[in-house]
Amino acid sequence: MTILEHNKGSEMDDLTLEQTRDFYRAGAGFYRQSPWRIVDEKATIEVKCEQLVGGPWFAVILGRRGKVTGLLLFDGWEGRSLMAQEDYETIADRLEMIAVYFENWRQLNPSAVETAKQHGFEVAGPYAFPHPFRMEQGRRFRPLVAWELELLEACLCVIPDFLKRAGNRSQEVFEYAFDGTVGKMTLDLSWASGKR
């Protein structure tokens, strides 16, 4: 059974405390490494995972050029291509992605901050509170299901290492094993430039 099949239909509320804690830890590690200092929003990383239905996903790191820091995982090349060529407001209704933004804790619902403190979730700083979400066509937002959060967590963990190992932008594929709360995954990461 794939991770997707195992967790099909489970909502964010059904995520375990352990999975949520692991996600916060991965977010804090990603934020502290500040990968946006290495690449900007023009760089695209292709992410494949044989254990999940769908993909490949196309990862973009936010933070070098704008006010928003985070990670976007586009569902397909079309969405990534649109984002690279058009103004966000023009194409937002057509985008589909899994994402996390790092936000100022003062802009969040106080109950979310209190829950994080209560459970000891790791946060890298006052501007690094991870806010994961799913964006579907028509600018519809929803909480992540378990497999989506696990994929996002895995990417937060492995992308900083990928940037160090693949800095020369060769077409080499780097394989990562990730053992999360939901299950084991193998991720293949490579630069997406010139692939489409």
C-alpha positions in Angstrom: 0.0 0.0 0.0 1.4 3.4 -0.9 1.5 6.3 1.5 -1.2 8.0 -0.6 -3.5 5.0 -0.4 -2.9 4.6 3.3 -3.8 8.2 4.1 -6.4 9.0 1.4 -8.9 11.4 2.7 -7.3 12.1 6.1 -7.4 15.7 7.0 -4.9 17.9 8.9 -6.9 17.3 12.1 -6.1 13.6 11.7 -2.4 14.0 11.7 -0.6 12.6 14.7 1.2 14.8 17.2 4.4 13.1 16.2 4.0 13.9 12.5 3.2 17.5 13.3 6.2 17.8 15.6 8.5 16.2 12.9 7.2 18.7 10.3 8.0 21.7 12.6 11.5 20.3 13.2 12.1 20.0 9.5 10.7 23.5 8.9 13.0 24.9 11.6 16.0 23.2 10.1 15.2 24.4 6.6 14.7 28.0 7.8 18.0 28.0 9.7 19.9 26.8 6.7 18.3 29.6 4.6 18.5 27.9 1.2 17.2 31.1 -0.4 20.7 32.5 0.0 21.9 29.9 -2.5 19.2 30.0 -5.1 16.4 32.3 -6.1 12.9 31.8 -7.4 14.1 31.1 -10.9 15.7 27.8 -9.9 13.5 24.7 -10.1 14.2 21.3 -8.5 12.4 18.2 -9.9 11.2 15.8 -7.1 10.1 12.3 -7.9 8.8 9.8 -5.3 7.9 6.3 -6.5 5.9 5.5 -3.4 3.4 8.3 -4.2 0.8 8.5 -6.9 1.3 11.6 -8.9 4.3 13.7 -9.5 6.9 14.7 -10.4 6.7 17.8 -8.3 8.6 21.0 -9.1 10.1 22.7 -6.1 10.8 26.4 -5.9 12.4 28.1 -2.9 11.1 31.5 -1.9 12.9 34.2 0.0 15.7 35.7 -2.0 13.7 38.3 -3.9 10.6 38.9 -2.0 9.1 39.2 1.5 7.8 35.6 1.6 10.1 32.8 2.6 9.0 29.2 2.0 8.9 26.3 -0.3 6.4 25.6 -3.2 5.9 22.1 -4.7 4.0 22.5 -7.9 1.9 19.5 -9.0 3.3 19.7 -12.6 5.5 21.6 -14.9 2.6 23.7 -16.3 2.1 25.5 -13.0 5.8 26.0 -12.5 6.1 27.4 -16.0 3.2 29.8 -15.5 4.7 31.1 -12.3 8.0 31.8 -14.1 6.4 33.7 -16.9 3.4 35.6 -15.6 2.4 37.9 -12.8 1.0 35.9 -9.8 -2.4 37.6 -9.8 -2.8 36.7 -13.5 -2.3 33.0 -13.1 -3.2 32.3 -9.4 -6.5 30.7 -10.3 -4.7 28.0 -12.4 -2.1 27.0 -9.8 -2.0 23.7 -7.9 0.6 23.2 -5.3 1.6 22.0 -1.8 3.4 24.8 0.0 4.8 26.1 3.3 5.3 29.8 4.1 7.3 31.0 7.1 5.3 33.7 8.8 5.7 36.2 11.6 4.1 34.7 14.7 2.2 37.9 15.4 0.3 37.6 12.2 -1.0 34.1 13.2 -4.1 33.0 15.1 -3.0 33.1 18.8 -4.4 29.6 19.3 -2.0 28.2 16.7 1.0 29.8 18.5 -0.3 28.6 21.8 -0.7 25.0 20.5 2.9 25.1 19.1 4.2 26.2 22.5 2.1 23.7 24.4 3.4 20.8 22.4 7.0 22.0 22.2 7.0 22.3 18.4 10.3 23.7 17.2 10.3 27.1 15.5 13.5 28.7 14.2 12.5 32.3 15.3 9.7 34.8 15.5 9.5 35.1 11.7 9.8 31.4 11.0 6.4 29.9 12.0 5.7 27.3 9.3 2.3 27.5 7.7 1.6 24.5 5.4 -1.3 24.5 2.9 -2.6 23.0 -0.3 -3.6 25.4 -3.1 -6.0 24.0 -5.7 -7.3 25.6 -8.9 -9.6 28.6 -8.3 -7.4 29.8 -5.4 -9.0 27.2 -3.1 -6.9 26.6 0.0 -7.2 23.6 2.3 -5.2 21.9 5.1 -2.8 19.2 4.0 -3.6 15.5 4.2 -1.0 13.3 5.8 0.9 12.2 2.7 1.2 15.8 1.5 2.6 17.0 4.8 5.1 14.0 4.7 6.2 14.9 1.2 6.7 18.5 2.2 8.6 17.5 5.3 10.9 15.2 3.3 11.6 18.1 0.9 12.4 20.5 3.7 14.9 17.9 5.0 16.7 17.0 1.8 16.7 20.1 -0.4 19.4 21.9 1.5 21.7 18.9 1.1 20.8 18.7 -2.6 21.8 22.3 -3.1 25.2 21.6 -1.6 25.7 18.4 -3.7 24.3 19.6 -7.0 25.6 23.2 -6.9 27.1 22.9 -10.4 23.6 22.5 -11.9 24.5 19.2 -13.7 21.6 16.9 -14.7 22.7 14.3 -12.1 19.9 12.7 -10.0 20.5 12.5 -6.3 18.6 9.9 -4.3 17.4 10.4 -0.7 15.8 7.9 1.6 13.2 9.4 4.0 11.6 7.5 6.9 8.8 9.5 8.2 5.8 8.9 10.4 3.5 7.9 7.5 6.1 5.6 5.9 9.3 5.2 4.0 9.9 7.2 0.8 12.7 7.4 -1.7 13.0 10.9 -3.3 15.0 11.5 -6.5 16.0 15.2 -6.9 17.5 16.9 -9.9 17.6 20.3 -11.5 14.6 20.8 -13.8 16.1 23.4 -16.1 16.2 22.2 -19.7 13.9 19.3 -19.1 10.8 20.7 -20.6 
